[in-house]
């Protein structure tokens, strides 16, 4: 196949095909005696796979993954793709929990004090629940984003329901790309009349973006499978 043929089949321009070859997204094309590039269907699959993978994880990580998918065993490559699906599912669950936390914060005044104490978490427990480091929670505390509801004489932090909910919202916002100043403004607005509604819209946009990334990955499925299995024997049937 000529460069123009690959461009037409993959949806990229001729220059983009050459650029992506230079970046290692597709393997180097064979060269004829007169120097013209000669591509195969494998290059088209790789370009289509890159489009979907870049939509799911971003272009930089997609480039890195494409190189690995072409060189690893089928088992390792399949596990890497499965990990992207798992990551997207985890991000979706995180955003949904943040939505629940937002609703809980709005109704937190109706929660009995005994229930709040019983549901308190230590910094280690909360960090594990959010999949962040305890140092990240301490940093958020320093920045005024999340505040423990109690610190014991031994400086052990205890996070009640309100603080846990706030931490879930902060985690979702930070993973959406919001900087600390923006997150501080959003968290501070929760006490205003329009604050919860705007935060809810932000979280819904986060869910919409995750859905779009998931669809991009699904659309790339057959092409990713072609990249993974190119030149390799599939695993034996059970």
C-alpha positions as CSV (number, residue, x, y, z in Angstrom):
1,X,0.0,0.0,0.0
2,X,1.1,3.5,-0.7
3,X,1.2,6.3,1.9
4,X,-1.9,7.9,0.3
5,X,-3.7,4.5,0.5
6,X,-2.9,4.1,4.2
7,X,-4.0,7.7,4.9
8,X,-7.3,7.1,3.2
9,X,-8.0,3.8,5.0
10,X,-7.0,5.2,8.5
11,X,-8.5,8.6,8.3
12,X,-5.2,10.4,8.8
13,X,-3.5,12.8,6.3
14,X,-0.4,11.7,4.5
15,X,1.8,13.9,6.7
16,X,0.2,12.5,9.8
17,X,1.0,9.0,8.7
18,X,4.6,9.9,8.2
19,X,4.7,11.7,11.5
20,X,3.2,8.8,13.4
21,X,5.7,6.4,11.7
22,X,8.5,8.7,12.9
23,X,7.1,8.6,16.4
24,X,6.9,4.8,16.4
25,X,3.1,4.5,16.5
26,X,3.4,2.2,13.4
27,X,6.4,0.1,12.5
28,X,8.7,1.4,9.8
29,X,7.4,0.9,6.3
30,X,9.4,-1.2,3.9
31,X,11.3,0.8,1.2
32,X,11.3,-0.1,-2.4
33,X,14.4,0.3,-4.5
34,X,13.4,3.8,-5.6
35,X,12.8,4.8,-1.9
36,X,9.0,4.7,-1.9
37,X,7.3,3.5,1.3
38,X,5.4,0.3,1.1
39,X,2.7,-0.3,3.8
40,X,0.5,-3.3,4.7
41,X,-2.8,-3.8,6.4
42,X,-1.0,-4.0,9.7
43,X,-0.1,-0.3,9.5
44,X,-3.7,0.6,9.0
45,X,-4.8,-1.5,12.0
46,X,-2.1,0.2,14.1
47,X,-3.2,3.7,13.1
48,X,-6.8,3.0,13.8
49,X,-5.9,1.4,17.1
50,X,-3.9,4.5,18.0
51,X,-6.8,6.8,17.3
52,X,-9.1,4.9,19.8
53,X,-6.3,4.4,22.3
54,X,-5.3,8.1,22.2
55,X,-9.0,9.0,22.8
56,X,-9.0,6.7,25.9
57,X,-5.7,7.5,27.5
58,X,-4.2,10.4,25.7
59,X,-1.7,10.5,22.8
60,X,1.5,10.2,24.8
61,X,0.5,7.1,26.7
62,X,-1.1,5.7,23.5
63,X,2.2,6.0,21.6
64,X,4.0,4.2,24.4
65,X,1.4,1.4,24.6
66,X,1.4,0.8,20.8
67,X,5.1,0.1,20.9
68,X,4.6,-2.3,23.8
69,X,1.6,-4.0,22.2
70,X,3.6,-4.8,19.1
71,X,6.5,-6.4,21.0
72,X,5.0,-8.1,24.0
73,X,3.4,-11.5,24.2
74,X,-0.3,-11.8,23.6
75,X,-0.9,-12.4,27.3
76,X,1.0,-9.3,28.4
77,X,-0.5,-7.1,25.7
78,X,-4.0,-8.2,26.4
79,X,-3.5,-7.5,30.1
80,X,-2.3,-4.0,29.3
81,X,-5.5,-3.3,27.3
82,X,-7.7,-4.8,30.1
83,X,-5.9,-2.5,32.5
84,X,-7.2,0.5,30.5
85,X,-10.7,-0.8,30.8
86,X,-10.3,-1.3,34.5
87,X,-8.9,2.2,34.9
88,X,-11.8,3.8,33.1
89,X,-14.3,1.8,35.2
90,X,-12.5,2.9,38.4
91,X,-12.6,6.6,37.2
92,X,-16.3,6.2,36.6
93,X,-16.9,4.7,40.0
94,X,-14.9,7.5,41.5
95,X,-17.1,10.2,39.8
96,X,-20.2,8.4,40.9
97,X,-19.1,8.3,44.5
98,X,-18.3,12.0,44.3
99,X,-21.8,12.6,43.1
100,X,-23.1,10.6,46.1
101,X,-20.8,12.5,48.4
102,X,-22.1,15.8,47.0
103,X,-25.7,14.7,47.8
104,X,-24.6,13.5,51.3
105,X,-22.9,16.9,52.0
106,X,-26.1,18.7,51.2
107,X,-28.0,16.5,53.6
108,X,-25.2,16.1,56.2
109,X,-26.9,18.3,58.8
110,X,-29.6,15.6,59.1
111,X,-27.1,12.9,60.0
112,X,-27.0,12.0,63.7
113,X,-23.7,12.7,65.4
114,X,-23.4,9.0,66.5
115,X,-23.6,7.9,62.9
116,X,-20.9,10.4,61.8
117,X,-18.5,9.1,64.4
118,X,-19.1,5.4,63.6
119,X,-18.4,6.0,59.9
120,X,-15.2,8.0,60.6
121,X,-12.0,6.9,58.8
122,X,-8.3,7.3,59.5
123,X,-6.0,8.9,57.0
124,X,-4.7,5.5,56.0
125,X,-8.2,4.2,55.4
126,X,-9.4,7.2,53.5
127,X,-6.2,7.2,51.3
128,X,-6.8,3.6,50.4
129,X,-10.4,4.2,49.6
130,X,-9.5,7.1,47.2
131,X,-6.4,5.3,45.8
132,X,-4.1,8.2,46.8
133,X,-1.2,8.5,49.2
134,X,-1.7,9.7,52.8
135,X,0.7,12.5,51.9
136,X,-1.8,13.6,49.3
137,X,-4.5,14.0,51.9
138,X,-2.1,16.0,54.1
139,X,-1.3,18.2,51.1
140,X,-5.1,18.8,50.5
141,X,-5.4,19.6,54.2
142,X,-2.6,22.2,53.9
143,X,-4.3,23.7,50.9
144,X,-7.6,23.9,52.7
145,X,-9.4,21.4,50.5
146,X,-10.2,18.7,53.0
147,X,-10.0,19.0,56.8
148,X,-10.1,16.2,59.3
149,X,-13.0,16.5,61.7
150,X,-10.8,15.5,64.6
151,X,-7.1,15.1,65.4
152,X,-6.3,13.1,68.5
153,X,-3.6,14.0,71.1
154,X,-1.4,11.5,69.1
155,X,-2.0,13.6,66.0
156,X,-4.1,10.8,64.5
157,X,-6.5,12.2,61.9
158,X,-10.1,11.1,61.9
159,X,-12.3,12.0,58.9
160,X,-16.1,12.0,59.4
161,X,-18.8,11.7,56.8
162,X,-18.5,15.3,55.6
163,X,-14.8,15.2,55.3
164,X,-14.9,11.8,53.5
165,X,-17.5,13.3,51.1
166,X,-15.4,16.4,50.5
167,X,-12.3,14.2,49.8
168,X,-14.2,12.2,47.2
169,X,-15.2,15.3,45.4
170,X,-11.7,16.7,45.6
171,X,-10.3,13.5,44.2
172,X,-12.7,13.5,41.3
173,X,-12.0,17.2,40.5
174,X,-8.2,16.7,40.6
175,X,-8.4,13.7,38.3
176,X,-10.5,15.8,36.0
177,X,-7.5,18.1,35.6
178,X,-8.6,20.9,37.9
179,X,-5.7,22.7,39.7
180,X,-5.7,23.3,43.4
181,X,-6.9,26.9,43.2
182,X,-9.9,25.9,41.1
183,X,-10.7,23.0,43.4
184,X,-10.5,25.4,46.4
185,X,-12.9,27.7,44.7
186,X,-15.3,24.9,43.9
187,X,-15.2,23.4,47.4
188,X,-15.7,26.9,48.9
189,X,-18.8,27.4,46.7
190,X,-20.6,24.4,48.1
191,X,-22.0,26.7,50.8
192,X,-23.4,29.1,48.3
193,X,-26.9,28.7,46.8
194,X,-25.6,27.8,43.4
195,X,-22.5,25.9,44.5
196,X,-23.8,22.3,44.7
197,X,-25.5,22.6,41.3
198,X,-22.4,23.8,39.6
199,X,-20.3,21.1,41.2
200,X,-22.9,18.6,40.1
201,X,-22.5,19.8,36.5
202,X,-18.8,19.5,36.7
203,X,-19.0,15.9,37.9
204,X,-21.5,15.1,35.2
205,X,-19.2,16.4,32.6
206,X,-16.5,14.2,34.1
207,X,-18.8,11.2,33.7
208,X,-19.6,12.2,30.1
209,X,-15.8,12.4,29.2
210,X,-15.2,9.0,30.8
211,X,-18.0,7.6,28.7
212,X,-16.6,9.1,25.5
213,X,-13.1,7.7,26.3
214,X,-14.7,4.3,26.9
215,X,-16.5,4.3,23.6
216,X,-13.2,5.3,21.8
217,X,-11.5,2.3,23.4
218,X,-14.4,0.0,22.4
219,X,-14.3,1.2,18.8
220,X,-10.6,0.4,18.6
221,X,-11.1,-3.1,19.9
222,X,-10.8,-5.1,16.6
223,X,-7.8,-3.0,15.5
224,X,-6.1,-3.4,18.9
225,X,-6.6,-7.2,18.6
226,X,-5.0,-7.1,15.2
227,X,-2.0,-5.2,16.5
228,X,-1.6,-7.6,19.5
229,X,-1.9,-10.8,17.4
230,X,0.2,-9.7,14.4
231,X,2.9,-12.2,13.8
232,X,2.0,-14.2,16.9
233,X,0.3,-17.4,17.5
234,X,-2.9,-17.1,19.5
235,X,-3.1,-19.0,22.8
236,X,-4.4,-22.6,22.4
237,X,-8.1,-23.3,22.8
238,X,-9.0,-24.9,26.2
